[in-house]
Amino acid sequence: MFNEYVESGGSMPDFSDKDHDPFWDPPEPQLIGKSYLQLKNLGYMLDCEATPQIFTTDSNVKGGVGGTLKCSYWPCDMTGLEDAPDDLLVDDPSELMGKEVFFRVEVEGAENLPNDLCKDSHVNYIFKHEPDVIHRVPTVDGKNKNPVFNFKKVHRFEEVNDYMLDYINTGSIVFKTYASPDFG
């Protein structure tokens, strides 16, 4: 039927202009993978700097690793500029019970993201005690296998209780790295 339309003088619609193509949707960011940063050091009010792997379930990524993420956290005061107060320097995490804790999360950058999935990258992270709160690291525009985020944000545990103490001792911050596919 389409061939008959073209043979009778009809022309093929020009969809080269994506603004006028009713079938084109811009690519949406895709999850490259997840990284985990254990909170155990925070129980002793120590910093933690790491470069965890970005684990992916994408079968096209060799070894199941979609790069690395340089991230950290630092115990601090409420401004994020000074060290934690001396009364929070503890020998045992249980000494934090009932206390307010501030710490700064930093996401410096990612390295070796997949070449076909490294455009307009960003990172989200969540805490177990706030499952509905998603913290977003701003997007690095353009194609970049090694984006630099230089992100810092101060977080607060209002009062360490049994649940929070268990989370600090056994839990992690979960970082999710996203990027848009590059078709060019």
N, C-alpha and C positions, 0 to 999 in steps of 0.2 A: 504494500500500500504506500509506504514512504517512497519507494523507487518510482511508483507511478506519479506521485506528487512532484518529485524532482524532474522526471521526464516531461511533465506537462508545463514546465517553466517555473515551478516553485523553487525557491532557493533554500539552502540549508541556513538555519539561523546562525548568526555570528555570536558565539559565547566567549570570544577572546577577552572581552571587557567584563571582568568578574563582578563589577558593580551592577551589571544588567543581566547577569546569569542567574535565573531563578533556582538552579540546581546546585549552585556552589555555596558552600559554607566555609568560612575561614577555619583553618586547623585550630583545634583546641589543645591546650597543654595536656601532655600525657605524663603519667607517673613513670619516671625512670626507675626509681627504687627507693628503698628505705634504709636509713642508717640509725644506729642506736648508740647513745652515750649514757653509760651507767651513772647513777646518782650517788653511788657509794661514798665517793670522796666528800660530798657535801655533808654527810653525817659527821665528818671530822672537821668540817669547815675548811676544807682544802680545795684548791682549784683542780680542774681537770681539763687538760688540753689533749685533743685526739684528732686523728685523721681516719675515721672509720670508713669502711667500704660501703658503697651504695649497692645493696643487694637487690637484684631484680628477678622477676619470674619470667621475663621475656626470653623465650627460647632462642632468639636470634643473637643474644648477647653471650659471647663466649665466657664460660666459667661462672655465669650468673652474677657478675659484678659489672655495674655500669659506671664505674669511676670511684672517686673518694670525695669525702666532704670534710673540710677542715673546720672543726667546731670546738667550742669550749664553754665552760661556765666558771664563774669566780664568785665566791662569797664576798659580799660588799655591804656597805651601808645603804640607806634608802635612796641616796642620790646616784649610786652606782659608781661614784668616783673615788671613794675611800674604801679601805679594808673593812671587814666586819668588825663590830665592837669587840673588845677584849672579853666581855662576859659570854661571848659565843664560842670562844676557843675552848674546845672540849676534848677530853681523852676518850669519851665513850658517847656514841650517838644518842643514847637514852638521856643524856644531860640536856639535850635540846627540847625535851618535852615541855610544852606550855610556852615556848619562846617563839618570837617572830623572827623569821629568817628572810634575808634579801640575798639575791644572787643575780649576776649578770650573765646572760646567755649571749655568746658571740658566734656568728657564722661568717667566717672569713672568706671562704670560697670553695669551689669544687674543682676537681681535676679529672681529666681523661673521660669526660662525658662521651657517650656514643656520638660519632660524627653525624649520623642522620637524625639525631634527637638531642640537639644542643642549642636550639634557637629560642631566645626569649626565656631563659631559665629562671626559676625561682625555687625557694624552699619554704615549706610549711612545717611547723612542729607543734606537737601537742604534749600535754602532761596527763597522766592517768587520772589525777584528781580533778581535772577540768576537761572531761572528754568532749564537751561541746564547744570548747574555746580553741580556735585554730589561730596560731600566731604565724603571720606571713612575712617572709623576708622579701623585700622589693625585687622586682624583676630586673635582670640584666638584659637589656635589649640587644638583639642581633645574634648572629651565630657565633658561639664561643664555646670551645671544648673545655676551657679553663676559666669560667666566670669568677670574678672577684665581687663579693657581696659587701664586705666590711660592715656587717650588721651587728648592732648591740642593743640589747633590751634588758631592763631590770625587771625581775619577777619577785614575788613575795609569797611565802608560806605564812599565812596570818598567824597560825598557832599550830605548832607541831603537836599532833596527837598520835595515838597508836597507829592509826591508818597511815598518816603521813610518815611516821618513823619507819614503818614497814616499806612504804614506797621508796623512801630515801635509801634504805638498806638493800633492797632487792630490785628496784625498778630502774627504768631508763627514760630519757627524753627520746621520743621517736621523731626523727627528721624524715620528711618526704621530699625528694627532689623531683621537680617537674620541668619539662621543656616542650616546646612545640616541634613537630617534625619539620625538617628542611627538605623541601621538594626541589630546590634549585641546585 
